[in-house]
Amino acid sequence: MAKRITPGQIRRTNRQQVFQYIYDEKKVSQQDIAYALQLSRPTVAAALTEMEEMGMILKSGYLDSDQIGRKAAAYSIDETFRVAVGVEIMRSRVKFVAADLYGRMLGREIWDFPYANEQVYFSQVSEKILAFIHKLSLPDEKILGIGIAIQGLVNADGSEVVYGTILDCTGLKIEVFTRHLPFPCTFVHDPDAAAISEIWCSPELKNAYYLSMSRHLGGSIIYNRRIVIGRDGRSTLFEHIVVRPEGKPCYCGKRGCLETICSMSALLGDEDPDVFFAALRTGGSAEKTRWTAYLMDVALMAESLYLLYDMDVILGGHLAAYLREEDLDFLRQAIRERCPFPVTGDFLLLSKMPSHNITMGAALYFLQKYLREVGT
């Protein structure tokens, strides 16, 4: 026997449709909604009244109308009805960001605080998160959750770090934060967080390989605008593919991984990237030699990804902020010369969100989840 759809389910579905339409269109009238969604005016009116009472939407002036008479009342989303917080845990610092329902940054902080796998560290970071939220005058009921981006592989539900050699945090459980925080929390692998940011700011993006090129190398597969996690959360560990068996040691225990060749630390060591790129762009010959050799290695890596996945490759991470169009042209030409098959179009793209992408992506994790489920 087929399950009957209850009036409550119908009401929630209508509310979800109306909310999504207002969210997408930004400012609409009741008539606009009824026409676009093919819903009756009373149905739309009921949904609007319910959402207005909940605080999800608000009246935002009036819209011009072709009809004679009063202007139509306009409705918009209350952008801060719900807010998400992103935290990025690094070896020597912690970053915080808060974002409204449209992913706009409400506040950002950086705290120099060395990582330690100790209870006092997690307690102090949690206190800092609460202070950050309080400073923005955000009541607890507005907070969707805390996304915690970390340099380590996490399990499917974000509750545990299953491989965390960089920070020596393998086995770390999300309870170290939830015992101090009154909000849902989840771990997010840092390249996945960056890829979530890329999806958010690129409506046209459907499938791509996101290449996170920061101090460490990482990546994320974007398919149908979702992150592909893989069976054990290891779908994109290409950085540990060995290409030079007798090469430099990698933190994973092997030698000659792509991590040791194409990461920013492989290029710069402990050198300040601002200093290196300033010298490079003003004609430094030594920097030019190093940069050209590095780009050739990156071209080999990008070509391999292109052949493996047959999709656009997005260059992101901290390096993206320093890349110029001439660098992309160099890479594209090098790849075309190496690739045994025709390369069509400019499949190598530059990230649209090179700054704060990991911290924002950790927050956007909860925003995406909320927008998929709102009204249900």
C-alpha positions in Angstrom: 0.0 0.0 0.0 1.4 3.4 -1.0 2.1 5.8 1.8 -0.2 8.8 1.9 1.2 12.2 1.7 0.1 14.1 4.8 -1.1 17.8 4.7 2.0 18.6 6.9 4.3 17.2 4.3 2.6 19.1 1.5 2.9 22.3 3.6 6.6 21.7 4.2 7.2 21.0 0.5 5.4 24.2 -0.4 7.4 26.2 2.2 10.6 24.8 0.9 9.8 25.7 -2.7 8.7 29.2 -1.8 11.8 29.7 0.4 14.1 28.5 -2.4 12.5 30.8 -5.0 12.8 33.9 -2.7 16.4 32.9 -2.0 17.3 32.6 -5.7 15.4 35.7 -6.8 16.4 37.9 -3.8 13.3 40.1 -3.8 9.9 39.0 -5.0 6.2 39.6 -4.6 3.5 37.1 -3.6 2.2 37.2 -7.2 5.7 36.5 -8.6 5.9 33.4 -6.4 2.5 32.1 -7.3 3.1 32.5 -11.0 6.6 31.0 -11.0 5.8 28.0 -8.9 2.3 27.5 -10.2 0.8 27.6 -6.7 -2.4 29.2 -5.6 -2.3 32.6 -4.0 -3.7 31.3 -0.7 -1.1 28.5 -0.6 1.7 31.1 -1.2 0.2 33.5 1.4 0.1 30.7 4.0 3.7 29.8 3.3 4.8 33.5 3.5 2.9 34.1 6.7 4.5 31.0 8.3 8.0 31.9 7.3 7.6 35.5 8.3 6.5 34.4 11.8 9.5 32.0 12.0 11.8 34.9 11.0 13.0 33.2 7.8 11.8 36.0 5.6 11.0 39.7 5.9 9.1 42.4 4.0 11.6 44.5 2.0 9.7 47.4 0.5 7.6 47.3 -2.6 7.9 46.2 -6.2 6.7 48.2 -9.2 3.7 46.6 -10.9 2.3 47.0 -14.4 -1.2 46.9 -12.9 -3.0 50.0 -11.6 -3.3 50.2 -7.8 -1.1 49.5 -4.8 2.5 48.3 -5.3 3.1 44.7 -4.4 4.9 44.0 -1.1 8.3 42.5 -1.6 9.7 39.6 0.3 13.4 38.7 0.9 15.3 36.2 2.9 16.6 37.4 6.3 20.2 36.8 5.5 21.2 36.3 9.1 18.2 34.0 10.0 20.9 31.3 10.2 24.7 31.7 10.2 27.5 29.1 9.9 30.9 29.3 11.4 34.1 27.9 9.7 37.3 27.1 11.6 40.6 26.2 10.0 43.1 24.5 12.2 46.7 24.8 11.1 50.0 23.9 12.7 50.7 27.4 14.1 47.4 29.3 13.9 43.6 29.0 13.8 41.3 30.9 11.5 37.7 31.7 12.1 35.0 33.0 9.8 31.2 33.5 10.0 28.9 33.5 7.0 25.3 34.4 6.4 22.8 32.4 4.3 24.2 33.9 1.1 27.8 32.9 2.1 28.7 36.5 2.7 31.4 37.0 5.3 30.2 38.5 8.6 33.5 38.4 10.4 36.9 36.9 10.3 39.8 36.4 12.7 43.2 34.8 12.8 44.7 33.6 16.0 48.3 32.6 16.4 48.0 29.4 18.5 50.2 26.4 17.9 48.4 23.1 17.5 48.7 20.6 20.3 46.8 17.3 20.5 45.8 18.0 24.1 42.5 18.7 25.8 43.6 22.2 26.9 44.1 23.1 23.2 40.6 22.0 22.2 39.1 23.8 25.2 40.9 27.0 24.4 40.0 26.9 20.7 36.3 26.3 21.7 36.4 29.3 24.0 37.8 31.3 21.2 35.0 30.2 18.9 32.4 31.2 21.4 34.1 34.6 21.9 34.1 35.1 18.1 30.4 34.3 17.9 29.7 36.6 20.9 31.7 39.5 19.3 29.4 39.3 16.3 26.3 39.4 18.5 25.0 36.2 17.2 22.5 34.3 19.4 23.1 30.5 19.7 19.8 29.7 17.9 21.1 31.3 14.7 24.2 29.1 14.5 23.8 26.2 12.1 27.0 24.6 13.1 30.8 24.8 13.2 32.7 23.3 10.3 36.3 22.5 11.3 38.7 22.2 8.4 41.7 20.2 9.2 44.9 18.9 7.5 43.8 15.3 7.6 41.5 12.7 6.1 38.2 12.4 7.9 35.6 9.7 7.9 32.3 9.9 6.0 30.3 11.6 8.7 33.0 14.0 9.7 33.3 12.7 13.2 36.9 11.5 13.2 40.2 12.2 11.6 41.3 8.8 10.2 44.7 10.0 8.9 46.3 13.1 10.3 50.1 12.8 10.0 50.8 16.5 9.3 49.3 17.5 12.7 49.8 14.1 14.4 46.1 13.9 15.0 45.1 10.5 13.6 42.1 9.2 15.6 41.0 12.6 16.8 37.2 12.7 17.4 34.8 15.6 17.0 33.8 15.1 20.7 36.9 17.1 21.7 34.9 20.2 20.4 31.3 19.2 20.9 31.8 18.7 24.6 32.6 22.4 24.8 30.3 23.8 22.1 26.5 23.8 22.1 26.4 23.5 18.3 26.7 20.7 15.7 30.3 20.3 14.7 32.0 18.4 11.9 35.5 17.9 10.6 36.1 18.7 6.9 39.2 17.7 5.0 40.8 21.0 4.0 40.9 20.4 0.2 37.3 19.4 0.3 36.5 22.7 2.2 38.3 24.7 -0.5 36.4 22.8 -3.2 33.1 23.6 -1.5 34.0 27.3 -1.7 34.7 26.9 -5.4 31.3 25.2 -6.0 29.5 28.0 -4.1 31.0 30.9 -6.1 30.8 29.1 -9.5 27.1 28.5 -10.4 28.2 27.2 -13.8 30.6 24.6 -12.3 29.4 21.0 -12.6 32.4 18.6 -12.8 36.0 19.4 -12.1 39.1 18.3 -10.3 40.0 20.9 -7.7 43.8 21.1 -7.1 44.7 22.7 -3.7 48.2 24.0 -4.0 49.3 25.3 -0.7 52.1 24.5 1.7 50.9 20.9 1.2 49.2 19.5 -1.8 45.7 18.2 -2.0 42.7 17.8 -4.2 39.0 17.1 -4.4 36.8 15.7 -7.1 33.7 17.7 -7.9 31.0 15.7 -9.7 27.5 17.1 -10.3 28.4 19.9 -7.9 29.0 17.4 -5.0 32.3 16.3 -3.5 33.2 12.7 -4.2 34.5 11.2 -1.0 35.3 7.7 -2.2 34.9 4.4 -0.3 37.3 5.2 2.5 37.6 8.9 2.1 40.7 8.6 -0.1 39.3 9.4 -3.5 41.9 12.2 -4.2 45.2 11.2 -2.5 47.0 11.7 -5.8 49.6 13.8 -3.9 51.0 10.5 -2.6 51.5 8.9 -6.0 55.3 8.3 -6.4 56.8 9.7 -9.5 60.5 9.8 -8.3 61.2 6.6 -6.3 64.6 7.9 -5.2 63.3 11.5 -4.5 62.8 13.5 -1.3 61.1 11.9 1.7 57.4 12.7 2.1 55.6 12.9 5.4 53.6 9.8 4.4 56.8 7.7 4.7 57.5 7.2 1.0 59.9 9.1 -1.3 59.3 11.1 -4.4 55.6 11.7 -4.0 54.0 14.6 -5.9 53.7 16.3 -2.5 57.5 16.6 -2.5 57.6 18.1 -6.0 54.5 20.2 -6.6 53.5 21.6 -3.2 54.4 25.2 -2.2 56.8 23.8 0.4 58.6 21.9 -2.4 59.0 25.2 -4.3 59.8 27.5 -1.4 60.8 25.6 1.7 60.5 28.1 4.5 60.9 31.1 2.1 58.2 33.8 2.3 56.1 33.5 -0.9 55.6 37.3 -1.0 59.4 37.7 -1.2 59.8 35.0 -3.8 57.1 36.2 -6.2 58.1 39.8 -5.8 61.6 38.9 -7.0 60.2 36.6 -9.8 57.9 39.3 -11.2 60.7 41.9 -11.2 63.0 39.7 -13.3 65.0 37.7 -10.8 66.9 35.1 -12.8 67.3 32.5 -10.1 63.6 32.7 -9.2 62.7 32.4 -12.9 64.8 29.2 -13.2 63.1 27.7 -10.2 59.7 28.8 -11.2 60.0 27.4 -14.8 61.2 24.0 -13.4 58.3 24.0 -10.9 55.7 24.8 -13.6 57.0 21.9 -15.7 56.4 19.6 -12.8 52.9 21.1 -12.3 52.2 20.6 -16.0 53.1 16.9 -15.7 50.8 16.6 -12.7 47.9 18.5 -14.3 48.2 16.4 -17.5 48.0 13.2 -15.5 44.8 14.5 -13.7 43.3 15.5 -17.1 44.0 12.1 -18.6 42.7 10.3 -15.5 39.5 12.3 -15.0 38.8 13.9 -18.4 37.5 17.1 -16.7 38.5 20.7 -16.0 41.4 21.1 -13.5 41.0 24.1 -11.2 44.2 25.5 -9.7 43.4 26.6 -6.2 45.0 26.9 -2.7 47.4 29.6 -1.6 49.4 29.5 -4.8 46.4 30.6 -6.8 46.7 34.2 -5.5 50.2 34.4 -7.0 49.4 32.9 -10.5 49.1 35.1 -13.5 47.5 34.4 -16.9 51.0 34.0 -18.4 51.6 31.2 -16.0 48.4 29.5 -17.0 49.3 29.9 -20.7 52.7 28.3 -20.0 51.1 25.4 -18.3 48.5 24.9 -21.0 51.1 25.0 -23.8 53.4 22.5 -21.9 50.4 20.2 -21.4 49.4 20.3 -25.0 53.0 19.5 -26.1 53.1 16.5 -23.8 49.6 15.1 -24.1 49.3 12.3 -26.7 45.7 13.2 -27.3 44.1 16.5 -28.6 43.4 18.9 -25.7 40.3 21.0 -26.4 39.6 24.3 -24.7 41.2 25.8 -21.7 40.6 23.0 -19.3 43.1 24.5 -16.8 41.3 27.1 -14.8 42.2 29.5 -11.9 40.2 29.4 -8.7 37.6 32.1 -8.3 38.1 32.0 -4.6 41.8 31.9 -3.8 41.6 33.6 -0.4 39.9 32.3 2.8 38.6 29.4 0.7 39.3 26.7 3.3 37.8 28.5 6.2 34.8 29.7 4.2 34.3 26.2 2.8 34.1 24.8 6.3 31.3 27.2 7.1 29.6 26.6 3.7 29.4 22.9 4.5 26.6 23.7 7.0 25.0 26.3 4.7 24.7 23.9 1.8 23.2 21.3 4.2 20.6 23.8 5.5 19.6 25.0 2.1 19.1 21.4 0.9 16.9 20.6 3.9 15.1 23.9 4.7 11.4 23.5 5.1 11.6 19.8 5.7 
